[in-house]
Amino acid sequence: MAQTTKRCHWVPESYRKAFAEKSTGKIWRLGKDGGEPELKRLDKVAVKFHLYSPMGTNGRRDDALEK
């Protein structure tokens, strides 16, 4: 069984790179609950799990759109 795509970015990498700090390559992020801003790696920002692989009728993820 092939592995389904899990981490899907809903903001393109080129957009995220434009906001990254040049020295670290990280981006400042604010949490949903407020709190202090934090530096995060680009691959950890604007991610949703299984964005393009919804649950199928058989109880498994359908990864056809992502592939």
C-alpha positions in Angstrom: 0.0 0.0 0.0 1.4 3.4 -1.0 1.8 6.0 1.7 -0.7 8.9 1.4 0.5 12.5 1.3 0.3 13.8 4.8 1.7 17.3 5.1 0.2 19.7 2.6 1.1 23.4 2.5 -1.7 25.7 1.6 0.6 28.6 1.1 3.2 28.0 -1.7 6.9 27.8 -0.7 7.8 30.8 -2.9 5.5 33.0 -0.8 6.8 31.6 2.5 10.4 32.1 1.4 9.7 35.8 0.7 8.8 36.3 4.4 11.7 34.3 5.8 14.6 35.9 7.6 17.7 35.8 5.3 20.1 34.8 8.0 18.2 31.8 9.4 15.7 30.9 6.6 13.0 30.8 9.3 9.8 32.7 9.5 8.1 34.5 12.4 4.8 32.9 13.3 2.0 33.9 15.7 0.0 31.1 17.4 -3.8 30.9 17.2 -4.1 31.4 20.9 -1.9 34.5 21.0 1.2 34.4 23.0 4.7 35.3 21.9 5.8 35.2 18.2 8.2 32.4 17.4 10.7 31.5 14.7 9.7 28.4 12.8 11.2 26.4 9.9 9.4 27.0 6.6 8.2 23.4 6.3 6.4 23.8 9.7 4.4 26.9 8.7 1.0 26.9 6.8 0.7 23.1 7.0 -2.5 21.1 7.1 -2.5 17.3 7.4 -4.3 15.5 4.6 -5.5 18.7 2.9 -5.8 17.0 -0.5 -6.5 13.4 0.6 -9.9 13.2 2.1 -11.2 10.1 3.9 -12.8 7.7 1.4 -15.9 5.6 1.8 -13.8 2.6 2.7 -12.2 4.4 5.7 -8.9 5.1 3.9 -7.4 8.3 2.6 -8.0 8.9 -1.1 -4.7 10.4 -2.4 -5.7 10.6 -6.1 -5.8 14.4 -6.3 -2.3 14.7 -4.7 -0.8 12.1 -7.0 
